[in-house]
Each structure stands twice: as C-alpha cells, then as structure tokens.
Amino acid sequence: MPNPKELFSDNKHFNVLYALLLLAMATLPFTNWLMLPIAVAMVVNWIWEWNWREKRDHLRARHTRPAVIIFSALYLLTIVGFLISSRKSTALAAFDCDIWFLVAPVVILSYKPELFTPARMRLLFGVFVASCVLQCLIIVPFGLYRVVYSGNSKYLYYIYLSLFKHPSYVAMYMTFAFFWLLRDMHLHWHTSATRYKALSVPALALLALTVVLLQSKAGLICISLLSTLWILLYFAVRRHHPFISLLILGAVVGISIFVYQSGIIRNNRALIALEQFKNHKDEPYGEGSGEIRLTIWKSSWEVAVSNLPWGTGTGDATEDLKLNALQKNYTNLIEHNYNAHCQYLQELVETGILGLAILLAYCLYPLFEGVRRKDILLFSFAILVMLNITVECMFETRSGVGFIALTNVLLWTITARRS
C-alpha cells in the first residue's frame, strides 16, 4: 500500500483530478452512470484552475502533441458525423457517449507527466483490478447459487452470469485486469507484503476463470493470444529459455483443447460459433449469433460502399442498415436495430474513409508506441482493443468509450513519464 503522502500533490486541482480518476476506475466495471458526471467535474476543475499558458505548453510539447491529436480525433468524427447526418436528433446522442475521447486526452495530458508518479498510477490501476475482482466475487458465487437453486447450468455462463454489463465488455475489463496484475506481481513481488502475495495469485486465477465463464468469443481469443505473447516474451526473449516457453505453451494449449472438447463447459459458444462459420452458406438466413454477425458484416459493407467517401452520418447509420436489410431480404436482420458489430465497418459506414483512417490511427499509435518504448502493457492493451472492436462496436457505447479512452491515455502517460 503506497504512503498516503506520496498520493497528494502540491497542486490541489491535480488532487481533485486524481480523486475523480480513482472514482472512475472504481465504478467503471459496475456502472456507466457516473462516467458523464465525472467527465463534467473534470472539465469544471480544469477550467477553474485556469493557468492556460502552462496547459497549452504541456499539450503542445513535442512528445505530447501527437497523442493529444490522435486520442482526441475520434471526437472530431462525432462532430463530422453529426454535421452530415439528416437525423440530427439521433446523432446528438453520440456527443455525451463520446465525451471521454475529448476529455481524457485534453485534460489529463495538460498536466505535467511527472505528476503521474509510479505510486499514483499503481494505485489507480490497482483500484480498477480490485473492482474487477470484486465483481468476480459477486457474479460467480451468485451464478453457482442460481445453478444449484434452478438446476440449470446456463446461469454460470455468458449473459446469465454477467449481472452488470454485457459479457463482451466485462471480459475485456477482466482480461486487462489480469495482465495488469500479472505485470505488477512481476515488478513488485520481492518487495511486496505477504498479504499481497497471498491475495494476488488467487485473484489472477479468479479473473481468468471469469473470462472463460463469460464465454465472450473475443474475450477468449484475447486472453489466449495475449497469454501466448507474454509467455514467449518472458521465457523465450527475456529469460532465453525457448524450450521452457514451448513446454508451457504446449501445456496451455493442451489443457485448453481438453477443457473445450470435454464438455466441462456447458453452452460452449466458441465451439458453436466455429460450427456456424464452418457450415455457413452464402444465403444470409442463419439464426445463430455467428451467422447473424456474418450477415451484419455483409450488409454493413454494402451500405459503407454505397455511401463512400463520406459515409451516412452518425444519425443515419442504423436506419440505412435496416433499409439495406429489407431491400436485400436479409431476414435475420429485418426488424432489428443492429449496428455493424465491427467498429472498423461502423466508422466506414458513418464517416467514410476519414472515419476509418482516424480509427486506425487511434488503434495503431499506442501499438507502435508500445513497441518503441518496450512497454508490454501498452502494446497488450492496443491488441486487446483492436481485437474486441473487430467483433463489437465498442466506440458506440459508454461501456467501451469510457474504459478505452481513459485507459489508453493513462497507459500512454506512464510510458511518457519513463521516456
């Protein structure tokens, strides 16, 4: 536990910002309700401080400017999408949802990187991990209780298990928390208290178990791929033991195959999706989640191509997708308000080539920075985001925007302080 004196700065406005960030990270896994008030409070505190010259200098600094421009550019797309929409009232809803794309980089990066000390950042992300573990301790026992009470195993999986948010978002939170805790254990194991060591190992296991039980296909792919990368990096690159690395990977793959083929996991959505993709025909009439997603992608691509180069606008995308489904007789989409279920396609539909270009820059910049600065956590988070938004429109929801926009900026701030 850090010394309380290390957590407070001489700058009282930074202390208010830090308290608001702690509140955001503590509540984000459970609810989105506080995210807008927190963003507004951050802006009010930021304006109240005044001190515009220093803020401008920090935002315009050579190492900070690219991050400010790239991380806030997605809010520019919200404005563009509104201007080109014919349904302005619908497009207005995106402004408060996307507010974190503007507030997080502009407010946080206007402060000196030195204020975001290791102790402060460790507590900030530690609170998020603790919140994720607390959610595991609520939903897993409650799921077991419902299974015992009803005799139906479905309550231990997927949407029946996830009580607070959609399983895709919860799995993303849990996966990030897993790797942050793993890295923190690696860095601080020898200097940590016995209590931390006793709690962190079961917390890791609980986070991983919850990701498996949530049965989010993107979550399973992410934790499997990132685990492979971390094992290779640690044993093969840093420890120079490629043989041990291969043995561990082989064991992980073998156990995973056994678990998924044995039927231990009921309602195995990963295997169901593989079967649906394998048996999918060109006619888009399937009703399984995998087949519906394939039809959505097909329909979204058609709408995007027909509206190039500028897109439909933020307010018109859903209606244009519904109209296309009706015209093409995509029966499994008709009478549903589906988005593209892929953020890359969604941006192409809404704001055309400009939107896709800015989205790719937003995703690839932290990826390249993670490689350049040898920051495995920033690199892993970029991979986590890029994989999740391939199958979900996470920038269209508060659960996605708040977490991704805030975490991206905070992780970048850590690497900026080190460089």
ChimeraX attribute file (.defattr): number of C-alpha atoms within 10 A of each C-alpha:
attribute: neighborCount
match mode: 1-to-1
recipient: residues
	/A:1	10
	/A:2	11
	/A:3	9
	/A:4	9
	/A:5	7
	/A:6	11
	/A:7	18
	/A:8	16
	/A:9	13
	/A:10	8
	/A:11	10
	/A:12	12
	/A:13	16
	/A:14	21
	/A:15	15
	/A:16	16
	/A:17	20
	/A:18	22
	/A:19	16
	/A:20	18
	/A:21	21
	/A:22	19
	/A:23	17
	/A:24	25
	/A:25	24
	/A:26	20
	/A:27	17
	/A:28	20
	/A:29	23
	/A:30	17
	/A:31	14
	/A:32	19
	/A:33	12
	/A:34	12
	/A:35	26
	/A:36	18
	/A:37	13
	/A:38	18
	/A:39	23
	/A:40	14
	/A:41	15
	/A:42	24
	/A:43	17
	/A:44	11
	/A:45	17
	/A:46	22
	/A:47	13
	/A:48	10
	/A:49	14
	/A:50	10
	/A:51	10
	/A:52	12
	/A:53	9
	/A:54	13
	/A:55	20
	/A:56	14
	/A:57	15
	/A:58	19
	/A:59	24
	/A:60	16
	/A:61	13
	/A:62	10
	/A:63	12
	/A:64	19
	/A:65	15
	/A:66	14
	/A:67	22
	/A:68	22
	/A:69	17
	/A:70	20
	/A:71	28
	/A:72	23
	/A:73	19
	/A:74	23
	/A:75	20
	/A:76	16
	/A:77	22
	/A:78	25
	/A:79	16
	/A:80	18
	/A:81	28
	/A:82	26
	/A:83	15
	/A:84	19
	/A:85	21
	/A:86	15
	/A:87	16
	/A:88	16
	/A:89	11
	/A:90	15
	/A:91	21
	/A:92	17
	/A:93	15
	/A:94	21
	/A:95	14
	/A:96	13
	/A:97	21
	/A:98	25
	/A:99	22
	/A:100	27
	/A:101	26
	/A:102	19
	/A:103	20
	/A:104	25
	/A:105	26
	/A:106	23
	/A:107	19
	/A:108	24
	/A:109	23
	/A:110	21
	/A:111	18
	/A:112	16
	/A:113	17
	/A:114	12
	/A:115	19
	/A:116	22
	/A:117	15
	/A:118	16
	/A:119	14
	/A:120	19
	/A:121	19
	/A:122	16
	/A:123	15
	/A:124	21
	/A:125	22
	/A:126	20
	/A:127	19
	/A:128	25
	/A:129	26
	/A:130	17
	/A:131	21
	/A:132	29
	/A:133	21
	/A:134	15
	/A:135	20
	/A:136	23
	/A:137	15
	/A:138	14
	/A:139	19
	/A:140	22
	/A:141	13
	/A:142	16
	/A:143	20
	/A:144	19
	/A:145	14
	/A:146	18
	/A:147	15
	/A:148	12
	/A:149	9
	/A:150	11
	/A:151	11
	/A:152	11
	/A:153	16
	/A:154	17
	/A:155	22
	/A:156	26
	/A:157	25
	/A:158	23
	/A:159	18
	/A:160	16
	/A:161	26
	/A:162	25
	/A:163	17
	/A:164	15
	/A:165	16
	/A:166	16
	/A:167	24
	/A:168	25
	/A:169	23
	/A:170	26
	/A:171	31
	/A:172	25
	/A:173	25
	/A:174	28
	/A:175	26
	/A:176	25
	/A:177	25
	/A:178	23
	/A:179	23
	/A:180	22
	/A:181	21
	/A:182	16
	/A:183	15
	/A:184	15
	/A:185	17
	/A:186	10
	/A:187	11
	/A:188	12
	/A:189	14
	/A:190	10
	/A:191	8
	/A:192	12
	/A:193	11
	/A:194	10
	/A:195	8
	/A:196	13
	/A:197	14
	/A:198	10
	/A:199	10
	/A:200	17
	/A:201	13
	/A:202	12
	/A:203	22
	/A:204	20
	/A:205	11
	/A:206	19
	/A:207	27
	/A:208	20
	/A:209	14
	/A:210	25
	/A:211	27
	/A:212	19
	/A:213	24
	/A:214	24
	/A:215	24
	/A:216	25
	/A:217	20
	/A:218	22
	/A:219	25
	/A:220	20
	/A:221	15
	/A:222	24
	/A:223	22
	/A:224	15
	/A:225	14
	/A:226	19
	/A:227	16
	/A:228	17
	/A:229	14
	/A:230	19
	/A:231	17
	/A:232	21
	/A:233	16
	/A:234	14
	/A:235	17
	/A:236	16
	/A:237	13
	/A:238	10
	/A:239	12
	/A:240	13
	/A:241	13
	/A:242	17
	/A:243	11
	/A:244	15
	/A:245	21
	/A:246	16
	/A:247	11
	/A:248	16
	/A:249	17
	/A:250	12
	/A:251	12
	/A:252	15
	/A:253	14
	/A:254	11
	/A:255	12
	/A:256	13
	/A:257	11
	/A:258	12
	/A:259	12
	/A:260	14
	/A:261	12
	/A:262	10
	/A:263	10
	/A:264	10
	/A:265	16
	/A:266	14
	/A:267	16
	/A:268	19
	/A:269	18
	/A:270	17
	/A:271	13
	/A:272	14
	/A:273	16
	/A:274	12
	/A:275	14
	/A:276	19
	/A:277	14
	/A:278	10
	/A:279	11
	/A:280	16
	/A:281	11
	/A:282	9
	/A:283	8
	/A:284	21
	/A:285	16
	/A:286	20
	/A:287	14
	/A:288	16
	/A:289	13
	/A:290	19
	/A:291	21
	/A:292	21
	/A:293	22
	/A:294	20
	/A:295	24
	/A:296	24
	/A:297	18
	/A:298	16
	/A:299	22
	/A:300	28
	/A:301	18
	/A:302	15
	/A:303	26
	/A:304	25
	/A:305	13
	/A:306	12
	/A:307	18
	/A:308	15
	/A:309	15
	/A:310	18
	/A:311	26
	/A:312	28
	/A:313	28
	/A:314	30
	/A:315	23
	/A:316	21
	/A:317	28
	/A:318	22
	/A:319	15
	/A:320	18
	/A:321	27
	/A:322	21
	/A:323	16
	/A:324	18
	/A:325	24
	/A:326	14
	/A:327	10
	/A:328	11
	/A:329	13
	/A:330	20
	/A:331	16
	/A:332	18
	/A:333	22
	/A:334	17
	/A:335	11
	/A:336	12
	/A:337	11
	/A:338	17
	/A:339	21
	/A:340	29
	/A:341	21
	/A:342	22
	/A:343	22
	/A:344	20
	/A:345	25
	/A:346	29
	/A:347	29
	/A:348	29
	/A:349	34
	/A:350	31
	/A:351	29
	/A:352	22
	/A:353	17
	/A:354	16
	/A:355	27
	/A:356	20
	/A:357	14
	/A:358	20
	/A:359	21
	/A:360	13
	/A:361	16
	/A:362	22
	/A:363	19
	/A:364	16
	/A:365	16
	/A:366	25
	/A:367	21
	/A:368	15
	/A:369	17
	/A:370	21
	/A:371	13
	/A:372	10
	/A:373	14
	/A:374	12
	/A:375	18
	/A:376	18
	/A:377	19
	/A:378	25
	/A:379	22
	/A:380	24
	/A:381	25
	/A:382	22
	/A:383	18
	/A:384	23
	/A:385	18
	/A:386	19
	/A:387	16
	/A:388	24
	/A:389	20
	/A:390	16
	/A:391	19
	/A:392	22
	/A:393	20
	/A:394	22
	/A:395	24
	/A:396	19
	/A:397	15
	/A:398	22
	/A:399	24
	/A:400	24
	/A:401	20
	/A:402	25
	/A:403	22
	/A:404	22
	/A:405	23
	/A:406	20
	/A:407	18
	/A:408	22
	/A:409	21
	/A:410	22
	/A:411	19
	/A:412	20
	/A:413	24
	/A:414	18
	/A:415	17
	/A:416	16
	/A:417	14
	/A:418	11
	/A:419	8
